[in-house]
Amino acid sequence: MSTSSIPTPTAGPSRPPRRRHLRRVAAAVGAAALTAPFVLGVGALGASAVGPASAGASLTATPGIVQAADRGGYGPFGGYAYGGASGYAYGYGGGQGDSGLSGLPGGTTSTSLDTSDATEEQSVGLALITSTLDYGAGEAAGTGMVIDADGLVVTNHHVVADATSLEVTIAETGETFEATYVGGDATRDVAVLRLTGATELTPVDLDPTGVAEGDVVTSIGDAGGDGGSLTAASGTVTDARTGIEVSNDDGSTSRLRALIEVDADIVPGDSGGALLDADGEVAGMNVAASGGGTDITGYAIPITRVLRITEAIIDGDTSNGVVLGYEAFLGVELSGAGTSPVLAGVLDGTAAATAGLAAGDTVTAVGDITVTTADELSSAIATHAAGETVSIAWTDSDGADHEAEATLGAAPIA
């Protein structure tokens, strides 16, 4: 299938977006710090987070390095300020649902959901995505769709955000592949992955004509984020073009526009999955769901828009919010932006660790760029690409000067 063959939809009449306050739906899989095997949160539709974090952890986004405000643990790019077991619920927005799990949409229980196992036909072209977060400190799970026989998979950006490695299992065959991040648009919540060594995959069937209010649809995704099977949730289109306000994990809000609204039970784990029309063709990609009541309202990005963004990513067109590939990553922790570049810690297995940097060292130069603050260090790393070798100069805690070559790694997906 060539994405360029998909027609661009004609813009319909504009309408004021409905003022809803929603969360992208996320499933948080429990780790040692959690008592339940699954903690389902209303946050980012379908990503699941695993792994302990220190209580009160507070990180800020800094390309290529890590900002550690009050701890010396892991956490690139500020995506992991969970704060322990309760932080998983808060970080993904979950209040306590009736089932005792954090934040199934609207506080519904898992037994009240109108879902069933996806059929073999409904599973064709669907993929289950597992992301390793924070250099092994956690995992995330979500859904994706195969759009090319040679291994291109599209999903929501929030499913893969902060990932340091990706693994994708094809639902139809059970084949599992390592995947790389081609690029994405965080604002419009679309990302493209390429599966390593994949050939002759079966892509999803697409419906470029779209759906209308009253049409019967079915949502397919990895509900619960367990990575084991796909679930189907049937419903109807209640609005073919609506806008919503979404609460992000960091407490900020953003708008998603011109979405398909459905009355299907889209729940944590379904992110990046397919919204099928009555003919079993993909009309949209699951992205969000409502909370605050017993009835779940789901939302999907029209597939024609997903494919337009996908084309831009594949073509390398960054003119409209697309970011390509991985940023360079040194792998050090700093005490905070604006401070001196004294290292609070070094992540194992990163360029910094290989070069010999350690906590207490003060970086003085990156290549021919002198650095005197954490911001300057961040900016200096950002001028280089992942995989590039650069010299790092530093002074250790005893005042001795050092210099070494470092091959910069790939940063967590931003």
Phi, psi and omega in degrees: 000134175257125181296336181291345180278352180281124183292148176277126183291149176284133181296131178271179179296139180284152178214151179298134179293144176292141181269092178244150176244104189236172171233142168294141190272127180229149173251128177255119181274132187290146174241199184300330183283351184250147182272333181260147180293334176226134172239111185263126184237150173272102184206261183252111191316091167108349174278141176239139184246140180225150170117139184288152173220152182290143179299135177078012180300138181220113183238150177239151185288123177216114184304134170082348180221189180233137175258118180247110185279314185219027177205168179242031182265208181273179170134071177294142167064015172073011181278353190242033179279060183282313182081047175080198188299314180293331180293330176298316179296313182291318182298328178256010169081011187276128164268176181283121176279172180300332183279352184089357174269147186286109162072040161303143187312126176073013180071020180286160176266158181296331182284345182268356183285139179268079183225167176211169175293138177293143177283168177301319180297317180291338184274349183298127179085357179269152182223150177252126188251129174240125180249136170270126181256150165055041177053047174096357181282347181196176178222159175225150181227143178199196185236155176213174180230132176283125180243001181209139184297337182266017167103027171270129180235135177250143179208182172285145177299322184292343176291325185251357181302136179075005180286143174252346169204157186226141176227134185233130178249128178282122187297322186292322188248341184081001178293140180240136182229147165287151182226151173245155181271115178283316180165177181192174176233103184293326182292317180266001169062051177229137176221152179238133178243152173240127182276131182284121176080010182276136175215155174055037173282158177262114179287165173290154172274134188251147176246095182284351183276343177084182180237163181235164179304133181095348179291146176280134181222164176222128176269133178239128179190175180274068184302129182092345178065031183275351177071009186253328185203165179255149181239146178248137177227117184267156178183197178229159176283123178260342175200126183274352183202095181220158178247150180224158172255129187244135174274126180269167183299332183272006179094349178281170177235155176213165182250137169247128190248155173052053179264161172271124178259133183225157177260031177269154182278075174279126189226177179310132181106343184276352182307136178080357179279182188262140166257109184267143174276185184295340179267003180082013178263152184280117177259342182197172177241123181306140181218330185204165177210155184277163172225173174099006178203177181278340179264133180263133172248124181257161181223144180224148175277129178306138187295330178296324177289319177305316183289327176297317178294321178300317178301317179298319180296313181295324180281353181075024181272106182258020187283347186225047174095358179281135175241132186259137168060203186256143171279161177292150184220121178274317176094041177237158176251139178240164184281341179160155179298143178086348180271175177292152184281054174274131186280127174276340180182169179227132181281133180300141174079006181261175180302320181296317180295319180295324180286342178104008177291151182213164177303138182097343177287154176241114179288133182247339180200148172237110188062232179262013180259119176282136179237138179233352179224165176298321179298318180294323177296315178301313181296323180293318178295323183293344178282353182249164180256155174302136182092351180277141178264131184219151178276139178241127177250141180205164175244129182278178186293344177268000178092002180278142181268145180220159173209139180208158175275139179227128174268109187295139180272186177266128181288157169308146184299124185268000000 
